[in-house]
Amino acid sequence: MQGKILIIEDVKELAELMALYLAREGFEIRAVKSAEDGFEILEAWKPELIILDINLPGMDGFEFLQKIRPGNRSPVLIVSARDSDEDLIRGLSGGADEFVTKPFSPNVLAARVRALFRRVRDYEEKEPRRVLRFGPFVLDYDACILKKSEARISLSNKEYACLAYLLEHPGKTLNPETIYAGVWNNPYGDLTTVAVYIQRLRKKIEEDPANPRYIKTVFGMGYCFSLPED
């Protein structure tokens, strides 16, 4: 298998055609009809590349792209019948890596996909990875992966972002307002969300979530990530 690809395309025939050609190239494919369904696949399946249509029912492709960047690093290839310079610039400046105009040759699409995978893997091989170790855990900032003794621990995008934010401020007490603003990029919101994600993280990394070793509660103030001395 060469990699996992998520196709977000509401035209069934086109989605099936793209999936057929890319599966022949050795890629594993999931296809959905809407951006909303795409979020569920991102959380559960973690695709390595996303093929994204712009004109989608409900949330359009531009808004989907805006919501997943910068937390998700998977390359995005836009396929769209909209070919104006404005759409091209908006897509690429919004975080897309390629823009292919419909109609297109499936062989050309497959070539663009292979080139994107090659570009990403060449970059990963050449660039030193940013990792942080605590206890038996390793957090790979570049790949957005948490491992414990080489076993990967499944994290949602927001769980990863919350853990990474705490790790960027070791030993510092952060109140819920600060964490929410830093992780959700919004100074306003339901601050109980922070407590919910802290509890989720504790269940995944703490031996005893009720008596945490890493993510500690500072009563009346907030939370503090404690790096063990060993």
N, C-alpha and C positions, 0 to 999 in steps of 0.2 A: 504494500500500500504506500503510495507516494505522499498522501496527506488527506486531511479531512476538509471538505468544502461545503459550506452552507449556501444554497441558492435561495434568494428571496425574489420571487417572480410570480405575478398573479395570472399570467397567461400560461395555462396548463401545458399546451402543446410546446411552447418554447422552453419551459422549465424541463419538460421531459426530454427534449432534444439536447439541451445542454448537459443534463445528467447522463444521458446515454453516451455522448462523446467523451465526457470527462471520466466516466467509469471505465471506458475502454482504455484510457490512459493510466489506469491503476489507482485513481482517486476514489475515496469513499465519499458518497454524496448524501446530503439531506436537503430536501426542498420544501419550502413553505410558501404560502400565498400572500402573507402580510408581514409587515414589520413587527406587529405585536406577537405573532407566532415566532418570529425570528429571535426575539428576546428570550423566549423559553428555551430554544435550542442553544443559544449562546451560554446560558447558565448551566445547562445540563450536559451538553456534548462538547463544548469548547472547540469549535472549528478553527482550523489554521488559516483559512481564507474565506472571504465572503464575496459572493457575486450578488450585486444589489441593483434592482430596478428602482427607478425614481418614481414613476407613476404607480402608486400602490393604493389599494383601498384603505381608508383610515389614515394612519400616519404615513407620510410620504418618505421616500428614501433619504432626502436631505435631513429631515428631522431625526430619522433613525441613526444616521451617521453622526449627527451632532450629539446624540445621547450616548453613544458608545465610545466616543473619543473624549479624553485621551485614555480612559481606563482600559480599553481593549486595544491590543497591539496587532491584531490579525490584519493582514493586508485586505483592502477592499477594492474590488473591481466593479465599477458602475457600468451597467448596460442600459441604454436608454434611447428612445426614439427622439428625445429632445437633444438637438445638436447645436444649439446656439453657443456662442462664446461665453455668454453669461452663465449658462448651465455648466459648461465645462469648468470654468473658473470657480464657480461656487462648489462644485463637487470636489475638485482637487484641493482647494483651499480649506475645505471642511474636513479633510482627512482621508479622502480616497487616494488610492495609489495608481489606478488606471481608469480610463474612461473609454468605453467602446460604444459606438453608435449603431443602433439597429437600422436596417438589417445587417447581420454580419455572418461571416463564414464560421461554422463551428470549429473548423480546423484552426482558424486564426484565433478564436477565443481560447482553444486549448493551448496554443503557442504562447499567448499572453499569460495564461495561468502558470504554465511551466516556468516562464521567465520570472514571474513574481516569486514563486517558490524558490527558484535558484538564487534570486537576489537576496531574499531574506536569509537563506541558509548560508550563503557566502558571508553575509554581514555577521551572522552569529558565530561563524568560525573565526573571523578576523578580529572581532571586537571582544575585549575582556568583559566577562559577565560581572554584573554587580550583585553580589550575594551577601546576605547577613546570616550568621549562625547564632543560634541561642539554644543551649542544651543539645538535644538530639535533632533539632530542627534546622533546616536550611531554607531561607526565603530567597528565591531567585527573582530579583526585581525586573530583569529584562524579559524573562519568560512568564512572569506572573504566576509562579508555581511555588507551592510550599511542600516540602518533603520532610518526613521523619524517618531517619535511618534508611534513606533511599526509597521509602514507600511514599507515593504521592498522596497528599491529603486534599480532598475535594473542597474547594472554596468557591463561593459565588463571587461575581465581580465586586460587589460591595463589601463582602467579607474580606476579600483580598485587600481592597483599598483601605478598609478600616485598620487591618493589621499592619499594613505598610505604613500608614500614617502614625500609628503608635510607635512603631519601630524607628521611625525617623526622629522621634523625640524621647529617647530612652532616659528614664529617671526623672522625667518632667511630668508634673501633674497637669492634666488637661481637663478642663471642664467640658460638659456635654455640648455647650454652645460652640466651643472651639473645634471639637471633633466633628460636629455636624457641618460647620462651615468649611472645614478642610476636606472632608470626604465627599459631601454632597454638593459642594461648591455653591452653597446657599446659606446666607446668614439667618434665614428664617425657616422654620419648619417644626415638625413634631419631634421634640428632643427625646421622647421616650424611644424613638427609633434607635438612638445610640445605645441605650441599655439593652435593647433586643439583640443588636449585633454583637455587643460585648458578651452576652450570654452564649450566643451561638459560637463565637470564637473560643470561649473557655471550654465548651463541650468538646471542641476539636483538638485543643492543644494542652489542656490542663489534665493532669492525672486525677486531681480532685477539684472539679469546678467550684465547689463550695469553699474551698480553701486554696485559691489560685496562687501559683508560684510566679507567673509572668504578668498577667493583667490584673493588677491590684486595684481595689477600690480605696480611694482616699475620702473618707466620709465627710460629706458636706462640701466637697471640692470637685471631685471627678475621678479620673482613672489615671494610673501610672503604669507604664510598661517597665518591668524590672528585669534587667539582664543578669542572669546568674553569674557568680564569680568564676565558676568553672567553665 
